[in-house]
Amino acid sequence: MPDALGWRHKFGVVAPSTNTIVQPDYDDMRIDGVTNHYSRALIPNMAVTDNQSFLDMIGLIREALLPAIDSVLTCEPDSIILGVSGETFWDGKAGATAMHDRFEERAGGLKVAMGSEACIAALRCYPDVKRIAVITPYMPPGDDQVRGFFDDYGYEVVRLKGLKCGGPVVIAHVTADELRGTIDELNGDDVDAIVQCGTNLSMTQVAAEKEQELGKLVLAINTATFWYALRQNGMNDRIDGFGSLPRNH
């Protein structure tokens, strides 16, 4: 017998305990008969002041993800969404594939949606997009991983700006005006699309607004990931209010 509310699909969502943006973003995109069930990957709200402390944070998140998957599996979800970003870009295409396989195995063979793979699936819906600009909340080591990942898939990263946020919680404090300004700074005739990484940046509505204003794809990773999770599980509902990707593809 199907779940009374999640009669179409139950997503098990794993996100860092410090993340306050993934849950409302995914719930805003939720469609009838689909429910989201969150498991927190426990990490401290640590200061991130340099490259090493950023790498330390990444390591703590990575260690916490598998236990969080174990926790959410107890509600018997139909598939898993990883509501994390940086780790899914690590070590390029090969690293992302290995991570996906590792988490799918831990989830007992359930499908897993990851942000990095979702971005590629989204970009492939726009065959004219070859050159991109990227926004992240990361320190330089994270930015290097993001750039390398897109390079592996044949996308030229023309410009990239890492916001160097000072800890995992304060990523969510970046304002819409700051994000709009960063998009304008990165935009140019040499850029076909703008891609945002970092699931704790509140970007879904800003991206939809700027896409309409600029006349080119502006892709928020939370929009891409939830869209991808729906599509890989056979749900093709069109969703308005989040830009062209979930509305048209």
Secondary structure, 3 states (H helix, E strand, C coil): CCCCCCCCEEEEEEEECCCCCHHHHHHHHCCCCEEEEEEEECCCCCCCCCHHHHHHHHHHHHHHHHHHHHHHHCCCCCEEEECCCHHHHCCHHHHHHHHHHHHHHHCCCCCEECHHHHHHHHHCCCCCCCEEEEEECCCHHHHHHHHHHHHHCCCEEEEEEECCCCCCCHHHHCCHHHHHHHHHHHCCCCCCEEEECCCCCCCHHHHHHHHHHHCCEEEEHHHHHHHHHHHHCCCCCCCCCCCHHHHHC
